Amino acid sequence: GSIIVAGATIGDNSVIGAGSVVVKDIPANVVAVGNPCKPVKQLEAPTRSPKQFQQMTSFNPEK
C-alpha cells in the first residue's frame, strides 16, 4: 500500500505507485511514485464518464 499524510490531496484520474509516500498535493491526471511521491508521467484526461468506465469494467458472469 501507499501512505498519504494528513492534508495531502490526490487529483482526479491520478495513479499512485505501490509503496509511495504522498507528503504534498498530487495534481490531476498524473502517475506519481516514490518517497516522497512525485509525478513521473502526465496522463490524458479521461474521455469517458465514470459511469461509462464502470460499465466497461464491471464483470457479471450472468450475462
N, CA, C and O atoms as a Maestro MAE file, in Angstrom:
{
 s_m_m2io_version
 :::
 2.0.0
}

f_m_ct {
 s_m_title
 :::
 protein
 m_atom[252] {
  # First column is atom index #
  i_m_mmod_type
  r_m_x_coord
  r_m_y_coord
  r_m_z_coord
  i_m_residue_number
  s_m_chain_name
  s_m_pdb_residue_name
  s_m_pdb_atom_name
  i_m_atomic_number
  :::
  1 25 0.802 -1.172 0.000 1 A "GLY " " N  " 7
  2 3 0.000 0.000 0.000 1 A "GLY " " CA " 6
  3 2 0.855 1.250 0.000 1 A "GLY " " C  " 6
  4 15 2.083 1.188 0.061 1 A "GLY " " O  " 8
  5 25 0.203 2.345 -0.067 2 A "SER " " N  " 7
  6 3 0.843 3.654 -0.048 2 A "SER " " CA " 6
  7 2 0.450 4.383 1.222 2 A "SER " " C  " 6
  8 15 -0.534 4.036 1.875 2 A "SER " " O  " 8
  9 25 1.235 5.401 1.566 3 A "ILE " " N  " 7
  10 3 0.940 6.229 2.735 3 A "ILE " " CA " 6
  11 2 0.613 7.627 2.237 3 A "ILE " " C  " 6
  12 15 1.362 8.202 1.448 3 A "ILE " " O  " 8
  13 25 -0.509 8.173 2.702 4 A "ILE " " N  " 7
  14 3 -0.908 9.533 2.357 4 A "ILE " " CA " 6
  15 2 -1.002 10.312 3.661 4 A "ILE " " C  " 6
  16 15 -1.839 10.008 4.511 4 A "ILE " " O  " 8
  17 25 -0.138 11.324 3.823 5 A "VAL " " N  " 7
  18 3 -0.132 12.085 5.069 5 A "VAL " " CA " 6
  19 2 -1.336 13.018 5.122 5 A "VAL " " C  " 6
  20 15 -1.901 13.387 4.092 5 A "VAL " " O  " 8
  21 25 -1.715 13.394 6.341 6 A "ALA " " N  " 7
  22 3 -2.852 14.290 6.533 6 A "ALA " " CA " 6
  23 2 -2.620 15.598 5.788 6 A "ALA " " C  " 6
  24 15 -1.533 16.174 5.849 6 A "ALA " " O  " 8
  25 25 -3.638 16.057 5.092 7 A "GLY " " N  " 7
  26 3 -3.565 17.324 4.374 7 A "GLY " " CA " 6
  27 2 -3.158 17.201 2.922 7 A "GLY " " C  " 6
  28 15 -3.378 18.131 2.146 7 A "GLY " " O  " 8
  29 25 -2.570 16.082 2.528 8 A "ALA " " N  " 7
  30 3 -2.181 15.885 1.129 8 A "ALA " " CA " 6
  31 2 -3.402 15.424 0.343 8 A "ALA " " C  " 6
  32 15 -4.203 14.632 0.840 8 A "ALA " " O  " 8
  33 25 -3.541 15.914 -0.873 9 A "THR " " N  " 7
  34 3 -4.660 15.509 -1.715 9 A "THR " " CA " 6
  35 2 -4.129 14.922 -3.016 9 A "THR " " C  " 6
  36 15 -3.020 15.232 -3.452 9 A "THR " " O  " 8
  37 25 -4.945 14.069 -3.623 10 A "ILE " " N  " 7
  38 3 -4.593 13.431 -4.890 10 A "ILE " " CA " 6
  39 2 -5.635 13.850 -5.909 10 A "ILE " " C  " 6
  40 15 -6.834 13.671 -5.694 10 A "ILE " " O  " 8
  41 25 -5.172 14.411 -7.023 11 A "GLY " " N  " 7
  42 3 -6.074 14.914 -8.060 11 A "GLY " " CA " 6
  43 2 -6.831 13.805 -8.765 11 A "GLY " " C  " 6
  44 15 -6.440 12.639 -8.715 11 A "GLY " " O  " 8
  45 25 -7.913 14.180 -9.418 12 A "ASP " " N  " 7
  46 3 -8.739 13.236 -10.172 12 A "ASP " " CA " 6
  47 2 -7.915 12.528 -11.237 12 A "ASP " " C  " 6
  48 15 -7.027 13.126 -11.844 12 A "ASP " " O  " 8
  49 25 -8.212 11.252 -11.460 13 A "ASN " " N  " 7
  50 3 -7.606 10.438 -12.508 13 A "ASN " " CA " 6
  51 2 -6.104 10.240 -12.318 13 A "ASN " " C  " 6
  52 15 -5.409 9.911 -13.279 13 A "ASN " " O  " 8
  53 25 -5.588 10.431 -11.107 14 A "SER " " N  " 7
  54 3 -4.164 10.205 -10.850 14 A "SER " " CA " 6
  55 2 -3.956 8.810 -10.290 14 A "SER " " C  " 6
  56 15 -4.843 8.244 -9.651 14 A "SER " " O  " 8
  57 25 -2.767 8.260 -10.539 15 A "VAL " " N  " 7
  58 3 -2.406 6.926 -10.073 15 A "VAL " " CA " 6
  59 2 -1.186 7.068 -9.176 15 A "VAL " " C  " 6
  60 15 -0.208 7.718 -9.547 15 A "VAL " " O  " 8
  61 25 -1.244 6.453 -7.986 16 A "ILE " " N  " 7
  62 3 -0.130 6.486 -7.043 16 A "ILE " " CA " 6
  63 2 0.499 5.104 -7.008 16 A "ILE " " C  " 6
  64 15 -0.201 4.104 -6.847 16 A "ILE " " O  " 8
  65 25 1.814 5.042 -7.158 17 A "GLY " " N  " 7
  66 3 2.526 3.772 -7.175 17 A "GLY " " CA " 6
  67 2 2.546 3.099 -5.812 17 A "GLY " " C  " 6
  68 15 2.478 3.764 -4.778 17 A "GLY " " O  " 8
  69 25 2.641 1.768 -5.822 18 A "ALA " " N  " 7
  70 3 2.693 0.986 -4.588 18 A "ALA " " CA " 6
  71 2 3.904 1.400 -3.761 18 A "ALA " " C  " 6
  72 15 4.991 1.600 -4.303 18 A "ALA " " O  " 8
  73 25 3.717 1.526 -2.463 19 A "GLY " " N  " 7
  74 3 4.807 1.863 -1.559 19 A "GLY " " CA " 6
  75 2 5.164 3.337 -1.530 19 A "GLY " " C  " 6
  76 15 6.100 3.727 -0.832 19 A "GLY " " O  " 8
  77 25 4.448 4.156 -2.264 20 A "SER " " N  " 7
  78 3 4.748 5.589 -2.313 20 A "SER " " CA " 6
  79 2 4.285 6.275 -1.035 20 A "SER " " C  " 6
  80 15 3.352 5.819 -0.372 20 A "SER " " O  " 8
  81 25 4.956 7.385 -0.697 21 A "VAL " " N  " 7
  82 3 4.579 8.194 0.458 21 A "VAL " " CA " 6
  83 2 4.202 9.578 -0.065 21 A "VAL " " C  " 6
  84 15 5.058 10.343 -0.508 21 A "VAL " " O  " 8
  85 25 2.909 9.886 -0.007 22 A "VAL " " N  " 7
  86 3 2.393 11.158 -0.520 22 A "VAL " " CA " 6
  87 2 2.454 12.180 0.612 22 A "VAL " " C  " 6
  88 15 1.711 12.082 1.588 22 A "VAL " " O  " 8
  89 25 3.356 13.173 0.473 23 A "VAL " " N  " 7
  90 3 3.528 14.182 1.520 23 A "VAL " " CA " 6
  91 2 3.032 15.558 1.096 23 A "VAL " " C  " 6
  92 15 2.900 16.452 1.931 23 A "VAL " " O  " 8
  93 25 2.754 15.739 -0.207 24 A "LYS " " N  " 7
  94 3 2.196 17.007 -0.687 24 A "LYS " " CA " 6
  95 2 1.175 16.707 -1.775 24 A "LYS " " C  " 6
  96 15 1.062 15.571 -2.236 24 A "LYS " " O  " 8
  97 25 0.442 17.722 -2.177 25 A "ASP " " N  " 7
  98 3 -0.626 17.544 -3.163 25 A "ASP " " CA " 6
  99 2 -0.089 16.996 -4.480 25 A "ASP " " C  " 6
  100 15 0.971 17.401 -4.957 25 A "ASP " " O  " 8
  101 25 -0.845 16.065 -5.056 26 A "ILE " " N  " 7
  102 3 -0.533 15.487 -6.363 26 A "ILE " " CA " 6
  103 2 -1.587 16.015 -7.336 26 A "ILE " " C  " 6
  104 15 -2.783 15.899 -7.066 26 A "ILE " " O  " 8
  105 25 -1.161 16.595 -8.470 27 A "PRO " " N  " 7
  106 3 -2.138 17.160 -9.411 27 A "PRO " " CA " 6
  107 2 -2.965 16.085 -10.113 27 A "PRO " " C  " 6
  108 15 -2.678 14.893 -9.996 27 A "PRO " " O  " 8
  109 25 -3.972 16.508 -10.825 28 A "ALA " " N  " 7
  110 3 -4.827 15.593 -11.587 28 A "ALA " " CA " 6
  111 2 -4.088 15.053 -12.802 28 A "ALA " " C  " 6
  112 15 -3.194 15.702 -13.346 28 A "ALA " " O  " 8
  113 25 -4.479 13.851 -13.216 29 A "ASN " " N  " 7
  114 3 -4.013 13.240 -14.466 29 A "ASN " " CA " 6
  115 2 -2.514 12.975 -14.515 29 A "ASN " " C  " 6
  116 15 -1.862 13.278 -15.514 29 A "ASN " " O  " 8
  117 25 -1.963 12.408 -13.438 30 A "VAL " " N  " 7
  118 3 -0.546 12.039 -13.432 30 A "VAL " " CA " 6
  119 2 -0.365 10.654 -12.822 30 A "VAL " " C  " 6
  120 15 -1.231 10.159 -12.101 30 A "VAL " " O  " 8
  121 25 0.778 10.037 -13.125 31 A "VAL " " N  " 7
  122 3 1.245 8.857 -12.405 31 A "VAL " " CA " 6
  123 2 2.335 9.374 -11.481 31 A "VAL " " C  " 6
  124 15 3.262 10.043 -11.938 31 A "VAL " " O  " 8
  125 25 2.243 9.077 -10.187 32 A "ALA " " N  " 7
  126 3 3.213 9.569 -9.216 32 A "ALA " " CA " 6
  127 2 3.732 8.401 -8.382 32 A "ALA " " C  " 6
  128 15 2.966 7.522 -7.987 32 A "ALA " " O  " 8
  129 25 5.047 8.400 -8.117 33 A "VAL " " N  " 7
  130 3 5.673 7.318 -7.359 33 A "VAL " " CA " 6
  131 2 6.785 7.874 -6.481 33 A "VAL " " C  " 6
  132 15 7.255 8.994 -6.677 33 A "VAL " " O  " 8
  133 25 7.193 7.065 -5.505 34 A "GLY " " N  " 7
  134 3 8.390 7.369 -4.734 34 A "GLY " " CA " 6
  135 2 8.145 7.815 -3.312 34 A "GLY " " C  " 6
  136 15 7.012 7.925 -2.845 34 A "GLY " " O  " 8
  137 25 9.270 8.071 -2.635 35 A "ASN " " N  " 7
  138 3 9.279 8.560 -1.260 35 A "ASN " " CA " 6
  139 2 10.301 9.689 -1.183 35 A "ASN " " C  " 6
  140 15 11.498 9.430 -1.059 35 A "ASN " " O  " 8
  141 25 9.843 10.939 -1.254 36 A "PRO " " N  " 7
  142 3 8.453 11.398 -1.339 36 A "PRO " " CA " 6
  143 2 7.878 11.200 -2.740 36 A "PRO " " C  " 6
  144 15 8.612 11.170 -3.728 36 A "PRO " " O  " 8
  145 25 6.588 11.069 -2.806 37 A "CYS " " N  " 7
  146 3 5.883 10.809 -4.065 37 A "CYS " " CA " 6
  147 2 5.963 12.024 -4.986 37 A "CYS " " C  " 6
  148 15 5.671 13.151 -4.584 37 A "CYS " " O  " 8
  149 25 6.370 11.765 -6.247 38 A "LYS " " N  " 7
  150 3 6.476 12.838 -7.243 38 A "LYS " " CA " 6
  151 2 5.876 12.362 -8.563 38 A "LYS " " C  " 6
  152 15 5.981 11.184 -8.903 38 A "LYS " " O  " 8
  153 25 5.248 13.273 -9.307 39 A "PRO " " N  " 7
  154 3 4.713 12.901 -10.627 39 A "PRO " " CA " 6
  155 2 5.838 12.494 -11.575 39 A "PRO " " C  " 6
  156 15 6.873 13.156 -11.645 39 A "PRO " " O  " 8
  157 25 5.622 11.389 -12.309 40 A "VAL " " N  " 7
  158 3 6.620 10.922 -13.272 40 A "VAL " " CA " 6
  159 2 6.062 10.862 -14.690 40 A "VAL " " C  " 6
  160 15 6.822 10.752 -15.653 40 A "VAL " " O  " 8
  161 25 4.733 10.934 -14.824 41 A "LYS " " N  " 7
  162 3 4.134 10.871 -16.157 41 A "LYS " " CA " 6
  163 2 2.805 11.611 -16.156 41 A "LYS " " C  " 6
  164 15 2.020 11.500 -15.215 41 A "LYS " " O  " 8
  165 25 2.564 12.364 -17.216 42 A "GLN " " N  " 7
  166 3 1.293 13.058 -17.409 42 A "GLN " " CA " 6
  167 2 0.346 12.129 -18.157 42 A "GLN " " C  " 6
  168 15 0.740 11.507 -19.143 42 A "GLN " " O  " 8
  169 25 -0.897 12.031 -17.698 43 A "LEU " " N  " 7
  170 3 -1.913 11.223 -18.362 43 A "LEU " " CA " 6
  171 2 -2.879 12.126 -19.108 43 A "LEU " " C  " 6
  172 15 -3.062 13.289 -18.750 43 A "LEU " " O  " 8
  173 25 -3.494 11.581 -20.148 44 A "GLU " " N  " 7
  174 3 -4.544 12.322 -20.832 44 A "GLU " " CA " 6
  175 2 -5.786 12.333 -19.953 44 A "GLU " " C  " 6
  176 15 -6.042 11.381 -19.216 44 A "GLU " " O  " 8
  177 25 -6.541 13.393 -20.030 45 A "ALA " " N  " 7
  178 3 -7.791 13.467 -19.275 45 A "ALA " " CA " 6
  179 2 -8.721 12.365 -19.770 45 A "ALA " " C  " 6
  180 15 -8.726 12.056 -20.962 45 A "ALA " " O  " 8
  181 25 -9.502 11.771 -18.883 46 A "PRO " " N  " 7
  182 3 -10.397 10.688 -19.315 46 A "PRO " " CA " 6
  183 2 -11.428 11.192 -20.318 46 A "PRO " " C  " 6
  184 15 -11.922 12.315 -20.212 46 A "PRO " " O  " 8
  185 25 -11.739 10.348 -21.283 47 A "THR " " N  " 7
  186 3 -12.726 10.727 -22.292 47 A "THR " " CA " 6
  187 2 -14.082 10.099 -22.014 47 A "THR " " C  " 6
  188 15 -15.059 10.392 -22.704 47 A "THR " " O  " 8
  189 25 -14.145 9.247 -21.020 48 A "ARG " " N  " 7
  190 3 -15.408 8.598 -20.657 48 A "ARG " " CA " 6
  191 2 -15.835 9.070 -19.275 48 A "ARG " " C  " 6
  192 15 -15.003 9.419 -18.437 48 A "ARG " " O  " 8
  193 25 -17.134 9.075 -19.052 49 A "SER " " N  " 7
  194 3 -17.651 9.432 -17.740 49 A "SER " " CA " 6
  195 2 -17.384 8.272 -16.783 49 A "SER " " C  " 6
  196 15 -17.207 7.138 -17.227 49 A "SER " " O  " 8
  197 25 -17.352 8.544 -15.466 50 A "PRO " " N  " 7
  198 3 -17.154 7.452 -14.504 50 A "PRO " " CA " 6
  199 2 -18.170 6.323 -14.666 50 A "PRO " " C  " 6
  200 15 -17.828 5.156 -14.478 50 A "PRO " " O  " 8
  201 25 -19.429 6.660 -15.017 51 A "LYS " " N  " 7
  202 3 -20.449 5.625 -15.196 51 A "LYS " " CA " 6
  203 2 -20.114 4.741 -16.395 51 A "LYS " " C  " 6
  204 15 -20.261 3.521 -16.322 51 A "LYS " " O  " 8
  205 25 -19.665 5.345 -17.501 52 A "GLN " " N  " 7
  206 3 -19.277 4.560 -18.672 52 A "GLN " " CA " 6
  207 2 -18.099 3.651 -18.337 52 A "GLN " " C  " 6
  208 15 -18.072 2.492 -18.751 52 A "GLN " " O  " 8
  209 25 -17.126 4.169 -17.589 53 A "PHE " " N  " 7
  210 3 -15.964 3.370 -17.212 53 A "PHE " " CA " 6
  211 2 -16.392 2.189 -16.342 53 A "PHE " " C  " 6
  212 15 -15.903 1.075 -16.530 53 A "PHE " " O  " 8
  213 25 -17.293 2.422 -15.399 54 A "GLN " " N  " 7
  214 3 -17.767 1.349 -14.527 54 A "GLN " " CA " 6
  215 2 -18.472 0.268 -15.339 54 A "GLN " " C  " 6
  216 15 -18.295 -0.921 -15.075 54 A "GLN " " O  " 8
  217 25 -19.266 0.674 -16.322 55 A "GLN " " N  " 7
  218 3 -19.958 -0.302 -17.157 55 A "GLN " " CA " 6
  219 2 -18.963 -1.129 -17.960 55 A "GLN " " C  " 6
  220 15 -19.181 -2.323 -18.164 55 A "GLN " " O  " 8
  221 25 -17.878 -0.518 -18.416 56 A "MET " " N  " 7
  222 3 -16.866 -1.231 -19.200 56 A "MET " " CA " 6
  223 2 -16.087 -2.227 -18.349 56 A "MET " " C  " 6
  224 15 -15.688 -3.283 -18.840 56 A "MET " " O  " 8
  225 25 -15.867 -1.897 -17.070 57 A "THR " " N  " 7
  226 3 -15.002 -2.724 -16.234 57 A "THR " " CA " 6
  227 2 -15.760 -3.663 -15.306 57 A "THR " " C  " 6
  228 15 -15.141 -4.481 -14.625 57 A "THR " " O  " 8
  229 25 -17.082 -3.564 -15.263 58 A "SER " " N  " 7
  230 3 -17.869 -4.445 -14.398 58 A "SER " " CA " 6
  231 2 -17.924 -5.844 -14.999 58 A "SER " " C  " 6
  232 15 -18.095 -6.011 -16.206 58 A "SER " " O  " 8
  233 25 -17.777 -6.833 -14.145 59 A "PHE " " N  " 7
  234 3 -17.834 -8.225 -14.579 59 A "PHE " " CA " 6
  235 2 -19.093 -8.852 -14.023 59 A "PHE " " C  " 6
  236 15 -19.321 -8.847 -12.814 59 A "PHE " " O  " 8
  237 25 -19.909 -9.391 -14.910 60 A "ASN " " N  " 7
  238 3 -21.129 -10.061 -14.493 60 A "ASN " " CA " 6
  239 2 -21.186 -11.404 -15.214 60 A "ASN " " C  " 6
  240 15 -21.497 -11.442 -16.405 60 A "ASN " " O  " 8
  241 25 -20.892 -12.515 -14.518 61 A "PRO " " N  " 7
  242 3 -20.877 -13.826 -15.172 61 A "PRO " " CA " 6
  243 2 -22.253 -14.285 -15.642 61 A "PRO " " C  " 6
  244 15 -22.351 -15.235 -16.419 61 A "PRO " " O  " 8
  245 25 -23.323 -13.625 -15.181 62 A "GLU " " N  " 7
  246 3 -24.680 -13.998 -15.570 62 A "GLU " " CA " 6
  247 2 -25.006 -13.566 -16.995 62 A "GLU " " C  " 6
  248 15 -25.933 -14.104 -17.599 62 A "GLU " " O  " 8
  249 25 -24.271 -12.614 -17.541 63 A "LYS " " N  " 7
  250 3 -24.571 -12.096 -18.884 63 A "LYS " " CA " 6
  251 2 -23.883 -12.906 -19.942 63 A "LYS " " C  " 6
  252 15 -24.022 -12.614 -21.130 63 A "LYS " " O  " 8
  :::
 }
 m_bond[251] {
  # First column is bond index #
  i_m_from
  i_m_to
  i_m_order
  :::
  1 1 2 1
  2 2 3 1
  3 3 4 2
  4 3 5 1
  5 5 6 1
  6 6 7 1
  7 7 8 2
  8 7 9 1
  9 9 10 1
  10 10 11 1
  11 11 12 2
  12 11 13 1
  13 13 14 1
  14 14 15 1
  15 15 16 2
  16 15 17 1
  17 17 18 1
  18 18 19 1
  19 19 20 2
  20 19 21 1
  21 21 22 1
  22 22 23 1
  23 23 24 2
  24 23 25 1
  25 25 26 1
  26 26 27 1
  27 27 28 2
  28 27 29 1
  29 29 30 1
  30 30 31 1
  31 31 32 2
  32 31 33 1
  33 33 34 1
  34 34 35 1
  35 35 36 2
  36 35 37 1
  37 37 38 1
  38 38 39 1
  39 39 40 2
  40 39 41 1
  41 41 42 1
  42 42 43 1
  43 43 44 2
  44 43 45 1
  45 45 46 1
  46 46 47 1
  47 47 48 2
  48 47 49 1
  49 49 50 1
  50 50 51 1
  51 51 52 2
  52 51 53 1
  53 53 54 1
  54 54 55 1
  55 55 56 2
  56 55 57 1
  57 57 58 1
  58 58 59 1
  59 59 60 2
  60 59 61 1
  61 61 62 1
  62 62 63 1
  63 63 64 2
  64 63 65 1
  65 65 66 1
  66 66 67 1
  67 67 68 2
  68 67 69 1
  69 69 70 1
  70 70 71 1
  71 71 72 2
  72 71 73 1
  73 73 74 1
  74 74 75 1
  75 75 76 2
  76 75 77 1
  77 77 78 1
  78 78 79 1
  79 79 80 2
  80 79 81 1
  81 81 82 1
  82 82 83 1
  83 83 84 2
  84 83 85 1
  85 85 86 1
  86 86 87 1
  87 87 88 2
  88 87 89 1
  89 89 90 1
  90 90 91 1
  91 91 92 2
  92 91 93 1
  93 93 94 1
  94 94 95 1
  95 95 96 2
  96 95 97 1
  97 97 98 1
  98 98 99 1
  99 99 100 2
  100 99 101 1
  101 101 102 1
  102 102 103 1
  103 103 104 2
  104 103 105 1
  105 105 106 1
  106 106 107 1
  107 107 108 2
  108 107 109 1
  109 109 110 1
  110 110 111 1
  111 111 112 2
  112 111 113 1
  113 113 114 1
  114 114 115 1
  115 115 116 2
  116 115 117 1
  117 117 118 1
  118 118 119 1
  119 119 120 2
  120 119 121 1
  121 121 122 1
  122 122 123 1
  123 123 124 2
  124 123 125 1
  125 125 126 1
  126 126 127 1
  127 127 128 2
  128 127 129 1
  129 129 130 1
  130 130 131 1
  131 131 132 2
  132 131 133 1
  133 133 134 1
  134 134 135 1
  135 135 136 2
  136 135 137 1
  137 137 138 1
  138 138 139 1
  139 139 140 2
  140 139 141 1
  141 141 142 1
  142 142 143 1
  143 143 144 2
  144 143 145 1
  145 145 146 1
  146 146 147 1
  147 147 148 2
  148 147 149 1
  149 149 150 1
  150 150 151 1
  151 151 152 2
  152 151 153 1
  153 153 154 1
  154 154 155 1
  155 155 156 2
  156 155 157 1
  157 157 158 1
  158 158 159 1
  159 159 160 2
  160 159 161 1
  161 161 162 1
  162 162 163 1
  163 163 164 2
  164 163 165 1
  165 165 166 1
  166 166 167 1
  167 167 168 2
  168 167 169 1
  169 169 170 1
  170 170 171 1
  171 171 172 2
  172 171 173 1
  173 173 174 1
  174 174 175 1
  175 175 176 2
  176 175 177 1
  177 177 178 1
  178 178 179 1
  179 179 180 2
  180 179 181 1
  181 181 182 1
  182 182 183 1
  183 183 184 2
  184 183 185 1
  185 185 186 1
  186 186 187 1
  187 187 188 2
  188 187 189 1
  189 189 190 1
  190 190 191 1
  191 191 192 2
  192 191 193 1
  193 193 194 1
  194 194 195 1
  195 195 196 2
  196 195 197 1
  197 197 198 1
  198 198 199 1
  199 199 200 2
  200 199 201 1
  201 201 202 1
  202 202 203 1
  203 203 204 2
  204 203 205 1
  205 205 206 1
  206 206 207 1
  207 207 208 2
  208 207 209 1
  209 209 210 1
  210 210 211 1
  211 211 212 2
  212 211 213 1
  213 213 214 1
  214 214 215 1
  215 215 216 2
  216 215 217 1
  217 217 218 1
  218 218 219 1
  219 219 220 2
  220 219 221 1
  221 221 222 1
  222 222 223 1
  223 223 224 2
  224 223 225 1
  225 225 226 1
  226 226 227 1
  227 227 228 2
  228 227 229 1
  229 229 230 1
  230 230 231 1
  231 231 232 2
  232 231 233 1
  233 233 234 1
  234 234 235 1
  235 235 236 2
  236 235 237 1
  237 237 238 1
  238 238 239 1
  239 239 240 2
  240 239 241 1
  241 241 242 1
  242 242 243 1
  243 243 244 2
  244 243 245 1
  245 245 246 1
  246 246 247 1
  247 247 248 2
  248 247 249 1
  249 249 250 1
  250 250 251 1
  251 251 252 2
  :::
 }
}
